[in-house]
Amino acid sequence: MIFQLENAYHATKRILFLYQLYRVSLSVVLILIISLGLDQSILTVENRQIFYITCWIYFICNLISLFFSLSTNASLTLSLIFFDIIILSILFYAAEGPSSGIGNLLIVTVAIANTLFRGQIGLLIAAVCSIIIVVITTFLSFVTSITVSEYIQAGTLGALCFISAMLIQSLVARMKTSEALAKQKASDVANLQILNSLIVEQMPAGALLVNKTGQIIMANNEAHHLLDEPLLNGLLVAHIFPELFTAIKQWLNNPKLELQPLQPSKKHVSKLRPTLIRSKHSNQLVILVFLESTDVIAKQVQQIKLASLGHLTASIAHEIRNPLGALSHAVQLLKESENMDQQDQRLLQIILNNSDRVNNIISNVLQLSKKKQGHSFNYEMKPLELTSWLENFVVEFQETLKPEQKIELDIAVRPLFTHIIPSQLHQIVTNLVNNAFRHTKEENGIAQIWLMLYIDNASQLPQLDILDNGEGVPIEFEDKLFEPFFTTSNDGTGTGLGLFVTKELCESNQAQLVYVPRKGGGSCFRVTFCSATPIL
């Protein structure tokens, strides 16, 4: 048998308080009845002395109990209920049984007991009261004259004890189920609110809730970041972002209006593209404003372009490699001819070398598009002696230059080792050298660039500087220099991918590419290679 308090702690104390109030009120009414001499007219009390003493005992005990705090202890509560049953049973006997109406008070006690106790204990209390009613009625039939109707009343009272117990328990069970369901729904709503708050706080776009007067009701963290304002709640949009306030008013008049990116009041903050949604908050019109940084949008566009480029590169790679393979094969056949002099053989070798370079470039771009970055255990990476490799590169590259173009090579330390994929290093240096020739100035009819290889004193890592004497990169463009599809060429020859691909190739080989402006004019692109410790 399991005893269980029917309600939670506070609900149980509330029921006990009402029960205590009922007991005190009942004892006061009984004292008034006997004090005013109404006991004979209302209750037809036969044993007045027992009735009076019991009423005063009940009244005094209830008064004393007022000075003690209510306890939800099951044993104390059960003792209190059985005390009431004993008192009411004595009053039931003193008032000559069922006709007095005291039995109805026992039914009330049974009902209250079954709100506090579930199952067998509640039914046990009903059974005790029913037995008491029947036993007392039977006993009175031996000492006094009792009519048949009183026997029927006693049986009815006993049955009502059980009926009230089962009815109350059923109602309490339903209430408990409803309460549990309500608590579950409240918990679900609370969890949903927490989830919504987390989503709003973590979303990449700024969110503002603005009323019709332009006052900000709520704002998420990203909105504080985008607007560079530590506190937004309660502020007026017209004060911190006038252009947005104007756009909101225009949108309210024409909801189909397409809003353009807006510049916040603080000029160092990037432009923001607003998206407006009409809603209601506390039965008032509000506007939900989503703010997206144009920088983030531009990056998303770039990612889409890069993905498209990757698909395009993969789809046309074999179309390029087929004629490239035929070209290489034809050159190899020509080299085997006995009629080719040394000069022709050298030209054929240049064609063959550059065919291999084009093939390697395709392979590298495909590798980048698939995001297969190199690392120290990549099977293609191997120790490379930079000084001799760079000297060979310059000799090979000068064969493709125009007479007025010149490369000046300066090697400070010999030898220098690094770990890198040779074909990708070739593409890195080629891209940077071509970029330098594109921007360098001619002096006395000579376009010259400089390659400087040395050890950095601070990091003790090999570094390669590619320098030109051009106009350099404007300060406002330095941060965007390595972004995809960004170009400073005004003649339409630049694609904006050269430096981006070069930087990606460097990072895939654990190297770093940075732009360093030259004090005397011109540009310097610096490649810092990974540790020169040989791979074991």
C-alpha positions in Angstrom: 0.0 0.0 0.0 1.4 3.3 -1.1 0.7 6.5 0.7 0.9 9.6 -1.4 0.0 13.2 -0.7 -2.4 14.1 -3.4 -1.0 17.5 -4.4 2.2 19.3 -4.3 3.5 20.9 -1.1 1.9 24.3 -1.5 -1.4 22.8 -2.7 -1.5 20.4 0.3 -0.9 23.3 2.7 -3.7 25.3 1.1 -6.1 22.3 1.5 -5.0 21.8 5.2 -5.5 25.5 5.8 -9.1 25.4 4.4 -9.7 22.2 6.4 -8.4 23.9 9.6 -10.7 26.8 8.9 -13.6 24.4 8.4 -12.9 22.7 11.7 -12.7 25.9 13.7 -15.9 27.2 12.0 -17.7 23.9 12.8 -16.6 24.0 16.5 -17.7 27.6 16.8 -21.1 26.8 15.3 -21.5 23.9 17.7 -20.6 26.1 20.7 -23.2 28.7 19.5 -25.8 26.0 19.2 -25.4 24.7 22.7 -24.8 28.3 24.2 -28.1 29.5 22.6 -30.0 26.4 23.7 -30.7 25.4 20.1 -29.4 21.8 20.5 -32.9 20.4 21.1 -34.7 22.2 18.3 -32.0 21.7 15.7 -30.3 18.5 16.6 -32.7 16.8 19.1 -29.8 16.0 21.4 -30.7 13.3 24.0 -27.4 13.0 25.9 -26.7 16.6 26.4 -23.8 16.3 28.9 -21.7 14.2 26.5 -22.6 16.4 23.6 -21.6 19.6 25.5 -18.3 18.2 26.8 -17.4 16.9 23.4 -18.2 20.2 21.7 -16.1 22.2 24.2 -13.2 19.7 23.8 -13.4 20.0 20.0 -13.5 23.8 20.2 -10.6 24.1 22.7 -8.4 21.7 20.6 -9.1 23.7 17.4 -8.2 26.9 19.2 -5.0 25.4 20.4 -4.2 24.1 16.9 -4.4 27.6 15.5 -1.1 28.5 17.4 0.8 25.7 15.6 2.0 25.9 12.0 0.4 23.5 9.5 2.4 20.4 8.7 2.2 18.3 5.6 3.4 15.3 7.4 1.2 12.3 6.5 1.0 10.8 9.9 0.0 14.1 11.6 -2.6 14.8 8.9 -4.0 11.3 9.3 -4.1 11.7 13.1 -6.0 14.9 12.7 -8.6 13.3 10.4 -9.2 10.3 12.8 -9.5 12.8 15.7 -12.3 14.5 13.9 -13.9 11.1 13.1 -13.8 10.2 16.8 -15.3 13.6 17.9 -18.0 13.5 15.3 -18.8 9.9 16.2 -19.3 10.8 19.8 -21.5 13.7 18.7 -23.4 11.4 16.4 -24.1 9.1 19.4 -25.0 11.9 21.7 -27.5 13.3 19.1 -29.3 10.0 18.9 -28.0 8.8 15.5 -28.9 9.4 11.9 -31.8 11.8 12.4 -29.6 14.4 14.0 -27.7 15.2 10.8 -24.3 14.8 12.4 -23.6 11.9 10.0 -23.5 14.4 7.1 -20.4 16.0 8.9 -18.7 12.6 8.7 -19.3 12.5 5.0 -17.6 15.9 4.7 -14.7 14.6 6.7 -14.4 11.6 4.4 -14.5 13.9 1.3 -11.7 16.1 2.7 -9.6 13.1 3.7 -9.9 11.7 0.1 -8.6 14.9 -1.3 -5.4 14.4 0.7 -5.0 10.7 0.5 -5.2 8.4 -2.5 -6.2 4.8 -2.9 -6.7 2.4 0.0 -6.2 4.9 2.8 -9.0 7.1 1.5 -11.3 4.1 1.2 -10.2 2.9 4.6 -11.4 6.2 6.2 -14.7 5.9 4.3 -15.1 2.3 5.6 -14.3 3.4 9.2 -17.0 6.1 9.1 -19.5 3.7 7.5 -18.9 1.1 10.2 -19.1 3.7 13.0 -22.5 4.9 11.6 -23.9 1.4 11.4 -22.5 0.3 14.8 -23.7 3.4 16.6 -27.1 3.1 15.0 -27.4 -0.6 15.9 -26.3 0.1 19.5 -28.9 2.9 19.8 -31.6 0.5 18.6 -31.1 -1.5 21.8 -31.3 1.4 24.2 -33.8 3.6 22.4 -36.5 3.3 19.9 -35.3 3.7 16.3 -37.6 3.7 13.3 -37.0 1.8 10.1 -36.3 5.0 8.3 -33.4 5.7 10.6 -31.9 2.3 9.6 -32.3 3.4 6.0 -30.7 6.7 6.8 -27.7 4.9 8.4 -27.3 2.7 5.4 -27.5 5.6 3.1 -24.9 7.6 5.1 -22.6 4.6 5.0 -23.0 4.3 1.2 -22.6 8.0 0.8 -19.2 7.7 2.6 -18.0 5.3 0.0 -19.6 7.2 -2.9 -18.0 10.5 -1.8 -14.6 8.8 -1.3 -14.6 7.3 -4.8 -16.1 10.4 -6.5 -13.5 12.7 -4.8 -10.7 10.3 -5.7 -11.8 10.2 -9.3 -12.1 14.0 -9.4 -8.7 14.4 -7.8 -7.1 12.0 -10.2 -8.5 13.9 -13.1 -7.3 17.2 -11.6 -3.9 15.7 -11.1 -3.8 14.5 -14.7 -4.9 17.9 -15.9 -2.4 19.6 -13.7 0.4 17.3 -15.0 -0.7 18.0 -18.6 -0.8 21.8 -17.8 2.7 21.6 -16.3 4.0 19.6 -19.3 2.5 22.2 -21.7 4.0 25.0 -19.6 7.3 23.3 -19.6 7.1 22.8 -23.4 6.2 26.5 -23.8 9.1 27.5 -21.5 11.5 25.2 -23.4 10.2 26.6 -26.7 10.8 30.1 -25.5 14.3 29.2 -24.4 15.0 27.6 -27.8 13.6 30.6 -29.7 15.7 32.9 -27.6 18.9 30.8 -28.3 18.1 30.8 -32.0 17.5 34.5 -32.1 20.7 35.2 -30.1 22.8 32.9 -32.2 21.4 33.7 -35.6 23.9 35.4 -38.0 21.6 38.2 -38.8 20.7 41.1 -36.5 17.1 41.2 -35.2 15.2 44.2 -33.9 11.7 44.4 -32.6 10.4 48.0 -33.2 7.0 49.5 -32.3 5.1 51.9 -34.5 6.8 54.9 -32.9 10.2 53.6 -33.9 11.3 52.6 -30.4 13.3 49.4 -30.1 11.6 46.8 -27.8 14.1 44.0 -28.1 17.4 43.3 -29.9 19.7 40.2 -30.3 23.4 40.1 -29.8 24.2 40.4 -33.5 22.2 43.6 -33.8 24.3 45.1 -31.0 27.4 44.0 -32.9 26.3 45.2 -36.3 25.2 48.6 -35.0 28.1 48.9 -32.6 25.7 49.8 -29.8 26.0 48.2 -26.3 22.4 49.1 -25.4 19.5 49.1 -27.9 16.4 48.4 -25.9 14.3 51.6 -25.4 16.3 53.6 -28.0 14.7 55.3 -31.0 15.7 54.0 -34.4 15.5 57.6 -35.7 18.4 58.5 -33.4 20.8 55.6 -34.0 19.9 54.7 -37.6 17.9 57.5 -39.3 18.1 55.8 -42.7 16.5 52.6 -41.3 13.7 54.7 -39.7 13.0 56.4 -43.0 12.9 53.0 -44.7 10.5 51.6 -42.1 8.1 54.4 -42.7 8.3 54.0 -46.5 7.8 50.2 -46.2 4.7 50.7 -43.9 3.1 52.8 -46.7 4.2 50.3 -49.4 5.0 46.8 -48.1 6.1 45.7 -51.6 8.9 48.2 -51.5 12.3 46.5 -52.1 14.8 48.0 -49.5 18.4 48.7 -50.5 21.4 48.3 -48.2 21.7 51.2 -45.7 24.7 52.9 -44.1 24.3 53.2 -40.3 25.2 56.5 -38.5 28.6 55.1 -37.5 30.6 55.2 -40.7 33.0 52.5 -39.7 30.1 50.0 -39.6 29.5 48.2 -42.9 26.3 48.7 -44.9 23.3 46.7 -43.7 20.4 45.2 -45.8 17.1 45.3 -43.9 14.3 42.8 -44.2 11.0 43.9 -42.5 8.1 41.8 -41.2 4.8 43.1 -39.8 3.7 41.4 -36.5 1.9 42.0 -33.2 3.3 42.2 -29.7 0.9 42.6 -26.7 -1.9 43.4 -29.2 0.2 46.2 -30.7 1.6 46.6 -34.2 5.4 45.9 -34.2 7.9 45.5 -37.0 10.5 42.8 -36.9 13.7 44.0 -38.6 16.4 41.7 -39.8 19.7 43.3 -40.6 22.3 41.5 -42.7 25.8 42.8 -43.3 26.6 43.4 -47.0 30.1 41.9 -46.2 28.5 38.6 -45.2 26.3 38.7 -48.2 29.3 39.3 -50.5 31.1 36.4 -48.9 28.1 34.2 -49.5 28.0 35.3 -53.1 31.8 34.5 -53.4 31.2 31.0 -52.0 28.5 30.4 -54.6 30.8 31.7 -57.3 33.7 29.5 -56.1 31.4 26.5 -56.0 30.3 27.2 -59.5 33.9 27.6 -60.5 34.8 24.3 -59.0 32.0 22.5 -60.9 33.0 24.3 -64.1 36.7 23.5 -63.6 35.9 19.8 -63.0 33.7 19.6 -66.1 36.1 21.2 -68.5 39.3 19.8 -67.1 39.3 16.7 -69.4 38.4 18.9 -72.3 41.6 20.9 -71.7 43.7 17.8 -70.9 42.8 16.0 -74.1 44.3 18.6 -76.6 47.1 19.2 -74.0 48.0 15.5 -74.1 48.0 15.5 -77.9 50.2 18.6 -77.9 52.7 17.0 -75.5 52.7 13.8 -77.5 53.3 15.6 -80.8 56.2 17.6 -79.2 57.8 14.4 -78.0 57.6 12.9 -81.5 59.1 16.0 -83.0 62.0 15.8 -80.6 62.9 12.3 -81.8 63.3 13.7 -85.4 66.9 13.7 -86.7 66.3 16.8 -88.7 65.8 19.1 -85.6 68.7 21.4 -84.8 69.6 22.4 -81.2 67.6 25.7 -81.3 64.5 23.8 -82.4 65.0 21.2 -79.7 65.2 24.0 -77.1 62.0 25.5 -78.3 60.3 22.1 -78.3 61.5 21.6 -74.7 60.0 24.9 -73.7 56.6 23.9 -75.2 56.8 20.5 -73.4 57.7 22.2 -70.1 54.8 24.6 -70.3 52.4 21.9 -71.3 53.4 20.1 -68.1 52.9 23.4 -66.2 49.3 23.8 -67.6 48.5 20.2 -66.6 49.8 20.8 -63.1 47.8 24.1 -62.8 44.6 22.2 -63.7 45.4 19.5 -61.1 46.1 22.2 -58.4 42.8 24.1 -59.1 40.9 20.8 -59.1 42.5 20.0 -55.8 41.5 23.3 -54.3 37.9 23.0 -55.6 37.7 19.7 -53.8 39.2 21.3 -50.7 42.0 18.7 -50.4 44.5 20.7 -48.4 48.1 19.5 -48.1 49.7 18.8 -44.7 53.0 17.6 -43.4 52.2 13.9 -44.2 50.9 14.6 -47.7 52.5 12.0 -50.0 53.3 14.8 -52.5 55.1 17.0 -50.0 58.8 16.5 -49.7 61.9 18.3 -48.6 63.0 20.9 -51.1 66.2 22.9 -51.3 64.9 26.4 -52.1 68.0 28.1 -53.4 68.8 25.8 -56.3 65.1 25.4 -57.1 64.6 29.2 -57.3 67.7 29.6 -59.5 66.4 27.0 -61.9 63.0 28.6 -61.9 64.5 32.0 -62.8 66.5 30.6 -65.6 63.5 28.7 -67.0 61.1 31.7 -66.5 63.5 34.2 -68.2 63.2 32.1 -71.4 59.6 33.2 -71.7 60.2 36.9 -70.9 60.3 39.7 -73.4 63.7 41.4 -73.9 62.8 44.4 -71.8 61.7 42.3 -68.8 64.3 41.3 -66.2 64.3 39.3 -62.9 66.9 40.2 -60.3 67.6 37.3 -57.8 69.1 37.8 -54.4 69.8 34.8 -52.2 71.1 35.6 -48.7 71.6 32.1 -47.3 72.6 28.8 -48.8 71.2 26.2 -48.6 67.5 26.6 -47.4 65.1 23.7 -47.0 61.4 23.6 -46.7 58.6 21.0 -47.2 56.3 21.8 -50.1 54.6 20.3 -53.2 57.0 21.4 -56.0 54.4 21.7 -58.7 52.3 24.0 -56.4 55.4 26.1 -55.5 56.0 26.6 -59.2 52.4 27.8 -59.6 52.7 30.1 -56.6 55.9 31.8 -57.7 54.7 32.0 -61.3 51.5 33.8 -60.3 53.4 36.2 -58.1 56.1 37.0 -60.7 53.5 37.5 -63.4 51.5 39.8 -61.0 54.7 41.8 -60.3 55.5 42.3 -64.0 52.0 43.4 -64.6 52.3 46.3 -62.1 56.0 47.2 -62.2 57.2 50.4 -63.9 59.7 50.5 -66.7 62.9 52.5 -66.0 65.1 53.2 -69.0 63.0 50.8 -71.1 63.5 48.0 -68.6 60.7 46.4 -66.5 62.4 44.8 -63.6 61.3 42.8 -60.5 63.3 41.4 -57.6 63.2 38.0 -55.9 64.8 37.9 -52.4 65.3 34.6 -50.5 66.5 34.8 -46.9 65.9 33.6 -43.3 63.6 35.7 -41.1 65.4 36.7 -38.0 62.4 36.6 -35.7 60.8 33.2 -36.8 63.9 31.6 -38.3 61.8 30.5 -41.2 62.6 30.8 -45.0 61.0 33.8 -46.6 60.7 34.8 -50.3 59.9 38.4 -51.3 58.7 39.2 -54.8 59.1 43.0 -55.2 58.1 45.5 -57.9 58.4 49.3 -58.2 54.8 50.0 -59.3 52.3 52.2 -57.6 51.5 49.7 -54.9 48.0 48.8 -53.6 45.8 51.5 -52.1 45.3 51.2 -48.4 41.5 50.8 -48.7 42.1 47.7 -50.9 44.7 45.9 -48.8 42.1 43.9 -46.7 40.4 42.7 -49.9 43.5 41.9 -51.9 43.2 38.1 -51.4 39.4 37.9 -51.7 38.1 35.9 -54.7 36.9 37.9 -57.7 38.5 41.1 -56.4 40.8 42.9 -58.9 42.4 46.3 -59.2 42.7 46.0 -63.0 40.7 48.5 -64.8 41.4 47.1 -68.3 39.3 44.0 -67.7 42.3 41.6 -67.9 42.1 40.6 -64.2 39.8 37.8 -63.0 40.3 38.4 -59.3 41.3 34.7 -58.8 45.1 34.8 -59.2 46.1 36.0 -55.7 43.2 34.1 -54.1 44.3 30.8 -55.7 48.0 31.6 -54.8 47.1 32.2 -51.2 45.1 29.0 -51.0 48.0 27.1 -52.5 50.3 28.6 -49.9 48.0 27.6 -47.0 47.5 24.1 -48.4 51.4 23.8 -48.1 51.6 25.3 -44.6 53.0 28.5 -46.0 51.8 32.0 -45.5 51.3 34.7 -48.1 51.0 38.4 -47.1 51.2 41.8 -48.8 53.8 44.2 -47.5 53.7 47.8 -48.9 57.1 49.2 -49.7 58.1 52.6 -48.2 59.7 53.9 -51.4 56.8 52.8 -53.5 55.8 49.5 -55.1 54.6 46.3 -53.6 56.1 43.3 -51.9 54.4 39.9 -51.7 56.1 37.8 -49.0 55.9 34.0 -48.8 56.9 32.5 -45.4 57.6 28.8 -45.8 57.1 26.1 -43.1 59.9 24.8 -40.9 63.0 23.8 -42.7 63.6 20.8 -40.5 63.7 17.8 -42.8 60.8 15.3 -42.6 61.8 12.0 -41.0 
